[in-house]
Amino acid sequence: MKPETIAWTAFIGLVLYTSWRVVEPLVTSIFFGIITAYAVYPIHRKLSQKRGHKNSALLITSVLLMMGALLTVELVLIFGKLVTSFYGDFAALAEWAKSFPFPMGISRVVNSFFNQLGPNISKYISAQAFSLPSYLLQLVVFFFVLYYSLLYSREIRRQIESLFPRKHAELGEKIISSVDITLHALIRAWLFLNIAKGFLMTLGFLIFGVSDIYTAIIAGLLTIIFSFVPLLEGWMFWVGAAIYFYKMGALWKAIGISIYGAVLVSPLPDYTIRPVLVAKEAKLDETIVFIGMVGGIWAFGVKGVLIGPIVLNVTLTLLREWKEITKVRTSAV
């Protein structure tokens, strides 16, 4: 190999590696920005006919930005209340454990455990609090990607289509179609399931007497909104209700709302009902969708909920195409 070729290869490798290190911390924000742009694209396409392409992209991004700002404020308030409540409960538990008449050896272990656990929890909560600027930066990147993905949506599609050679244009169309169908199914299932979660959360608050009807409706609406935020979901509200009942001494109500919430709101429906809805919409096997979701989360984190099923569907498309090519070649021989 010529020295010039080695130098250029090393230079390109260095550039690619450096580029990846720059983009890596923002991959999640970029990914969900693109996915959100895809989800709202039908609205953007209709709105751009009346408002223009740029104004439509700006309007949709602005509306979502305001919703994101309200959600961020709500998250900060909830986090503050949770931290305050947790500190009080932890201090009470530690005091009770230290004063309990354990045997001498066990008592020393318990005291040592709580003496070490307290500072570690404080460090963790402080780290989460100081990560707020990072969260806000991720949010800024998310909205930039969302806006420009909508603004240049036509060019992006053309560029994706141009990646496939002309002789494989049909295969490229099939791959794009499989991605499109799977993404559509995932988004529709996500939307339907989140609305159902909100309704069931409102119903649960009323059945178990957590609050009046107005607060229950607000809890349902917040469940719908928070269910679009990965990792948060609707479990926050039934866990809060269970803690409230436990503090009030209503143990059976706490257990009841916990079972109701876990089975009907989150997390069980995400791994039972959602794969069925996606499979039905995308005409896939439920097992494929389930494996895609679980394996995707395991491999890629929250992004894997979408990446997993899409990758498996594309793989199936490629396998079917390979089978067709093999069949044609066999019959020709």
N, C-alpha and C positions, 0 to 999 in steps of 0.2 A: 504493500500500500504506500502511495506517495506521501511525503511529509505534509504537502499542502492539503491532501484529503484528510489526513489525521487531524491537522490543525482545525479545519473547518468542522469536522465531526465533533471534536472536543468543544469548539466554540458554540455550536448549535445545541449540544447536550447541556452545556453550562447555562445557556439562555433559557432553555426549556425548564431546567431544574429551578433556576431563579424565579422564573415566571410562576411555576407551581407553588413555590414557597410564598410568593406574594399573594396569590389567589387563595391558597389553602384555608386560611382562617375565615374567609368570607364565602366559602363554597355553599354552606347551608343557606345563607341569605340570598345568594345568586340563584340557587336552585329553586327556592320557594318564590322568588320574584318572578322567575320564568313560568313556574307552574300557575301562579296567580294570574299572570298575564294571559296564559292559555285559557284559564277558567272564565275570565271576564271578556275574552276576545269576541264572543257572539254579541255582547252588549256594545263593545267598542265598534264592531263592524256596522251595526245599525245606527249607532249614535253618530259615527263619522259621516254618514250620508247627510245628516242635518247640520252638524256642527263643524265638520271638517276633521281630517285625520289627527292633526296636532291638538286641536282644542278638545277633541273627544278623549285622547290619551291623557291630557292635562286634567280634565274634569274628573275622570274615573280615578286617577291617582290622587287627586285632592280629596275626594270623598273618602277613599280608603285610608288616606293619611290622617284625616280627622278621626275616623274610627280607631285607627291605631294609637293615636294620642290619648283618646279617652280610655282605651284598653290598658295602655301603659300606666296611666294615673290610677286606674282601678287596681291594677296589679301591685303597684307600690303601696297603696292603702291597705290592701288585703295582706300583703307581706308584712307590713308593720304591725297590724293587729295580730297576725299569727305568731310573730316573734315575741310580742309582749305576752300573749297568752301562754306560749310555750315556755318562756322563762319562768313564769309564775308556777306552772304545773311541774316543771322540772325541779324547781327549788323545793316545792312541797313534797315531791316524791323522794328527793335526796334527803330531806330532813326526816321524813318518815323512815326511810331505809336505815339511816344512821342511828336513829333512836330505837329501832326494833331490837328486842333482846336476842340477837343471834348468839350462837356459841362464839367464844373469843376469837378463834381462828377465822371463822366466816365473817365476823364483824370487821376484822382488820381488812379482809379482802374487799368487802362492800365499801368501806370508807375510802380505801385506795382507788377503787373503781370510780366512784362518784367524784373524787378529788381530781382525777385525771380526765374524766369525761367532760366535766363542766368547761374547763379552758379550751378543750378541743372543739366543743360545740360553738363556743364563742368565736373561735378562729374561723370556723366554717361559715357562720352567719356573717361575720365581718367581710369575709372573702366574697360572699354572695352580694352583700351591699355595695362593695367596691367594684363589682362587675357590672353595675348599672351603666356606667359610661360605655363599656364594651357592647352592652345590649342596645344602647341608643345608636351606636355606630353601625351595628348590624342592621338596625331598623332603617337608617339612612341609605345604606347600600341596597337593601331590599326595595325601597321605593324608587331609587334611581334605576335599578334593573327593571322593575315593573314598568316605569314610564317609557324607557327606551325600547323595551321589548314590544310594547304596544305601538310606539311611534314607528318602529322599523319592522313591524311584523311581516309585511309583504316581502321585504328584502331578505329577512331571515329565512322565510320559507323557500325563496328562490335559491338561496345559498345552500340550504340543506339538500334540495333536489339536485343541485349541480354537483354535489359530492359523489353521486353515483355515476359511473361511466354509462354511456349511451346503450351499450350492449346489455347492461344490467339495469336498465331504467325500470323495467317491469318489476324486478325484485325490489328495487328501491321504493317503488310505489306501494308494494305489499308491506314492506317494513314500516313505512310511514303510516300506512293505514292501520296496521296492528297496534302501533304506539298510540295513534289517535283514538281508536276504539277503546283501548284499555284505560287511557287517561280519562276519557269521557265517562266510562263506567265507574272509575274510582271517584271522580269528582261528584257525579250524581248520587252515588251511594253515600258518600261523605255528607253531602247536603241533606239528603233524605233522613239519614240516621241521626244527624245532629238536631234536626227539627223534632224528630221523634223523642230524642233524649230530653229536650227542653220541655216537651209536653208531659213526659213521664215524671220528670223532676218536679214540675208544678203539682201534678197529681199526687206524688209521694209526700210532698210537704203538707198537702191538705189531708191525706189519709192518716198520716201519723201525727197531725196537729202541731207541726213545727212552727207555723205562722198563720197569719190571716191570708185571705185570697190574693190581696194586692202584692204582698211580699212574696208569696208563692209564684205569682206570675213573673215578678222581677227575677226571682231565682231561676225560673225556666228560661227566660230570655238570656240571662247571663250564661246559663249552661250552654245554650246554642252558640253564643259568641265564643266562650272559652273552649268549646269543643273543636274550634278551628285552629286553636293554638296547640301544637304538639306538646305532649307530656302533661299539660294542665288538665284538659278534658273536663268532664262533669263530676268526677269523683271528689273534687274540692268541696262541693256543696253538700253531698251526702255525708262526707267525713265531718264537715263542720257541724251538720245537724246531729250526727252521732255523738260528737264531743259535747255539744250543748245538752243533749239528753242525759249523758253520763254525769255531767256536772250537776244536773238537776236531780239526780238519783233515779231517773227513769231508765233502768238498765235494759229492760225488755224492749222499750221503744228504740233505744240506741242500737240494739242488736237487729231489730226489725228494719230500721231505715238503712242499716249497713248492708244487710242481705238484699233488700229491695234495690238499693243503689248499685251494688256490685253486679247484680244479675241483670237488671233492666236498663241501667244508665251507663256505667263504665266501671271496670274494663271489659266485662264478659261479652257484650254485644259487638265490640270491636274485633273480636277474634272468632265470633260465631255467625252473627247476622251479616256483617259487612262482607266477608268473603262470598257468602251466598248471593248477595245483591250484585256484587261486582261480577261474579261468574255468570249470573243470569244475563246481565247487560252486555258483557263482552263475549258471551257464548264460549266460556272456558269451564274447565272442571273446577269444582270448589276446592279440591285438594291442591291444585296448582296455585290458585289464588292464595290459599291459606299458607302454603309453604313459601310463596313469594313474599307475603307480608312479614311472617315471622323471621324467615331467613334474611330478608331485606333489612329489618330493624337490627338484627344481630350483626350484620355486616356493615351497614352504613348509618346506623342510628335512626333518628326520626325520618330522615329522607327515604329510608328503605321501605317505608309503608307504600310509597309510590314506585320507587325504583324496582323493587323485587318483582311484583307482578308484571311490570312492563318488560323487564329483561327476559323473564320466563316466556312471555307471549312472543317476543321477537325470536327467541330461541326455537320455539315451536314452529314459527313461520319459516325460519331457515331450514329446520329439519324436514318440513313438508316440501319445501322447494328442492332440497337435496334428494329426497325420495322420488320426486317427479323426474328430476334430471337422470337419476340412476335408472328409473323405469324406462325412460325414452332410450337411453343408451343400450340397455339390455334388449329391448325390443328391436333396435336397429341391428344388433349383432345376430 
